[in-house]
Amino acid sequence: MHAFIASSSNIRNITKAMNSVGVKYDDRVYGYLAASDILVTREEKELSCLVIDIGGLTTGLVHYVDGIIKHTDEIPDGSDYITRDIGHKLRATYSVSKGVKEMYGAAFVCSDFKNEEFEYNGADGRKARKCDRLELVNGIITPRIDRILYEIKEVMEKNNYGNEFLSGGIILTGGGSSLYGLAEAFEKAFNCSARNGIPNSDKVKGPDEILLNPSYTAGIGAIASNFLSSKGYVNKKSAGNGIVSKIARWFEEAF
């Protein structure tokens, strides 16, 4: 049995956002489970796999062994910490640091990595600064990725079903999973296959700009598990766009 505790204020905020777009619910869904339900194939679950949801402040883990969930966990580290590290090092605002991470960032210096110098606006806003992409990755991003990998490894080592139960590989999701080269970094660290998760088109349908954005995966999965089957949105092309489009709106309003 898994017992979950959630902040009542967070639940109220999400409920308010959902109600504002006319989406009612009768139950609560564990977000990481909801995301994994629409990302992971039956074969991967049977082989045993690990779903890693990299959010802003936390990273969630859902470990499938022999087709069922054997372990769930969460570590207090995520992609926002990479953005903050960049901001401290480059002396830039959060928004500028996030843009630098998304445009020039990488999990590590891989074989096809191309170095270049780029400009960004400093926190004072008076003049443009310059930085080397190699310095950005080696000096700022990779150390944080190594820390996240280490924390995940620690959790897995304490888990009775550890790294040896990853024949089905690792499936990455969450906004932080978009970082270039991240799947390859996980492959090296855990010595297994790793891929970026894409929602199963047999379960949900909608605009690619929403379905393929890993930031929305948990929300899509929660709505799919609670509402789509009862409202006729599952497996029906004609009805997918409306409900999935709502997800983006209530995410923006809530967060």
C-alpha positions in Angstrom: 0.0 0.0 0.0 1.2 3.5 -0.8 0.0 6.4 1.4 0.3 10.0 0.1 0.1 13.3 1.9 -0.6 16.5 0.0 -0.9 20.2 1.1 -4.5 21.2 1.4 -3.7 24.7 -0.1 -2.1 23.1 -3.2 -5.2 20.9 -3.6 -7.5 23.9 -3.3 -5.5 25.9 -5.9 -5.6 23.1 -8.4 -9.3 22.4 -7.7 -10.1 26.1 -8.2 -8.2 26.2 -11.5 -10.0 23.1 -12.8 -13.4 24.4 -11.8 -12.7 27.7 -13.6 -12.6 25.9 -16.9 -15.6 23.7 -16.1 -13.7 20.5 -15.3 -15.2 18.7 -12.3 -13.6 15.8 -10.5 -14.6 13.1 -8.0 -11.2 11.8 -7.0 -7.6 12.8 -6.5 -4.8 11.4 -8.6 -1.1 10.9 -7.7 0.6 13.1 -10.4 3.6 10.9 -11.0 1.4 7.8 -11.4 -0.9 9.7 -13.7 2.0 10.7 -15.9 3.5 7.2 -16.0 0.1 5.7 -17.0 0.1 7.5 -20.3 3.9 7.2 -21.0 4.9 3.7 -20.2 4.1 0.7 -22.4 2.9 -2.6 -20.9 6.1 -4.3 -22.1 8.2 -1.7 -20.2 6.2 -2.3 -17.0 6.6 -6.0 -17.3 10.4 -5.7 -18.0 10.7 -3.3 -15.0 11.4 0.4 -15.6 11.8 3.7 -13.8 9.7 6.8 -14.6 11.5 10.0 -13.6 9.4 13.2 -13.6 11.8 16.2 -13.4 9.9 19.2 -12.1 11.0 22.6 -11.0 11.8 22.0 -7.3 11.4 18.2 -7.0 12.0 15.1 -9.0 9.5 12.2 -8.7 10.3 8.5 -9.2 7.9 5.7 -10.0 9.5 2.2 -10.2 7.6 -0.6 -12.0 8.7 -4.1 -11.3 7.1 -7.1 -13.0 4.2 -5.0 -14.2 3.2 -3.2 -11.0 4.5 -0.3 -9.0 6.9 -1.4 -6.3 8.3 1.9 -5.2 7.6 5.7 -5.4 9.7 8.5 -4.1 10.6 12.2 -4.5 13.9 14.0 -4.2 14.1 17.8 -3.4 16.0 18.8 -6.5 14.9 19.8 -10.0 15.4 22.0 -13.0 14.8 25.3 -11.2 18.0 24.7 -9.3 19.9 24.6 -12.6 18.3 27.9 -13.5 19.3 29.4 -10.1 22.9 28.0 -10.4 23.2 29.8 -13.8 21.8 33.0 -12.3 24.3 33.0 -9.5 27.2 32.2 -11.7 26.4 34.6 -14.6 24.8 37.3 -12.3 21.6 37.3 -14.4 17.9 37.4 -13.6 15.8 34.2 -13.3 14.1 34.8 -16.7 17.4 35.4 -18.5 19.0 32.4 -16.8 16.1 30.2 -17.9 16.4 31.4 -21.5 20.2 30.7 -21.4 19.5 27.2 -20.1 16.9 26.4 -22.7 18.9 27.8 -25.6 22.5 26.9 -24.8 22.3 24.3 -22.0 23.2 20.6 -22.1 23.4 17.9 -19.5 27.1 17.3 -20.4 29.6 17.7 -23.2 28.5 14.9 -25.5 30.1 13.8 -28.8 28.1 16.2 -31.0 28.4 19.2 -28.6 29.4 22.4 -30.4 31.0 25.2 -28.4 30.1 28.8 -29.0 30.2 32.2 -27.3 26.9 33.8 -26.5 25.6 37.1 -25.1 23.1 37.7 -22.3 21.8 40.6 -20.3 23.3 40.9 -16.8 21.1 41.5 -13.7 22.0 45.2 -13.8 20.4 45.4 -17.3 22.9 48.0 -18.4 25.2 46.0 -20.7 25.4 42.7 -22.4 27.7 40.0 -21.0 29.4 37.1 -22.7 29.8 33.5 -21.7 31.3 30.4 -23.3 28.9 27.5 -23.8 31.5 25.0 -22.6 31.9 26.9 -19.4 28.1 27.0 -18.9 27.8 23.2 -19.3 31.0 22.0 -17.5 31.0 24.6 -14.8 27.4 25.1 -14.0 24.9 22.6 -15.4 26.8 19.2 -15.3 27.6 19.5 -11.6 23.9 19.9 -10.8 22.9 17.0 -13.1 25.5 14.9 -11.4 24.0 15.8 -8.0 20.5 14.8 -9.2 21.8 11.5 -10.6 23.6 10.8 -7.3 20.4 11.5 -5.3 18.4 9.2 -7.6 21.0 6.5 -7.3 20.9 6.8 -3.5 17.1 6.3 -3.5 17.4 3.3 -5.8 20.2 1.7 -3.7 17.9 1.9 -0.6 15.0 0.4 -2.5 14.7 -3.4 -2.4 14.1 -3.3 -6.2 17.2 -1.4 -7.3 19.1 -0.7 -10.5 19.2 -4.3 -11.5 15.4 -4.1 -12.1 15.6 -1.7 -15.0 15.4 -4.0 -18.0 12.7 -1.8 -19.4 14.8 1.3 -19.1 14.2 4.8 -17.8 11.4 7.1 -19.1 11.9 10.8 -18.6 9.2 13.5 -18.3 8.5 16.8 -16.6 9.7 20.2 -17.7 13.3 19.5 -16.8 13.5 16.5 -19.1 13.8 18.8 -22.1 17.5 19.6 -21.3 19.6 18.5 -24.3 21.5 15.3 -23.7 19.7 14.4 -20.5 18.5 10.9 -21.7 22.1 10.1 -22.7 23.3 11.2 -19.2 20.9 8.8 -17.5 21.9 6.0 -19.9 25.5 6.4 -18.8 24.7 6.7 -15.1 22.4 3.7 -14.9 23.8 1.6 -17.7 20.4 1.0 -19.3 18.3 2.6 -22.0 16.6 5.9 -21.4 14.1 7.9 -23.5 12.0 11.0 -23.3 8.3 10.0 -22.6 5.6 10.8 -25.2 1.9 10.4 -24.2 0.3 7.3 -25.8 -1.8 8.5 -28.7 -4.3 5.6 -28.0 -5.2 7.2 -24.7 -5.2 10.9 -25.3 -5.3 13.2 -28.4 -4.8 16.9 -28.9 -2.5 19.6 -30.2 1.1 18.5 -30.5 2.3 21.7 -28.8 0.5 20.5 -25.6 0.8 16.7 -25.8 4.6 16.9 -26.6 5.3 19.4 -23.9 6.6 17.3 -21.0 5.6 20.1 -18.5 1.9 19.1 -19.1 2.3 15.3 -18.8 1.1 14.9 -15.2 -1.9 17.2 -15.9 -2.8 15.3 -19.1 -2.5 12.0 -17.2 -4.6 13.1 -14.3 -7.4 14.3 -16.6 -7.1 11.1 -18.7 -7.4 8.9 -15.7 -10.3 10.7 -14.1 -12.4 12.2 -16.9 -11.6 11.1 -20.4 -13.0 7.6 -20.3 -16.3 8.7 -18.7 -16.7 11.7 -21.0 -15.9 9.9 -24.2 -12.6 11.7 -24.9 -10.4 8.5 -24.9 -9.7 7.0 -28.3 -11.9 9.6 -30.1 -10.1 12.0 -32.4 -13.0 14.4 -32.6 -13.1 15.2 -28.9 -9.5 15.3 -27.9 -8.6 18.9 -28.8 -11.1 20.6 -26.5 -10.2 18.9 -23.2 -6.5 18.9 -23.7 -6.4 22.5 -24.7 -8.0 23.3 -21.4 -5.0 21.8 -19.6 -2.7 24.6 -20.8 -5.1 27.3 -19.6 -5.7 25.9 -16.1 -1.9 25.2 -15.6 -1.2 28.9 -16.5 -3.8 30.1 -14.1 -2.7 27.9 -11.3 1.0 28.3 -11.6 
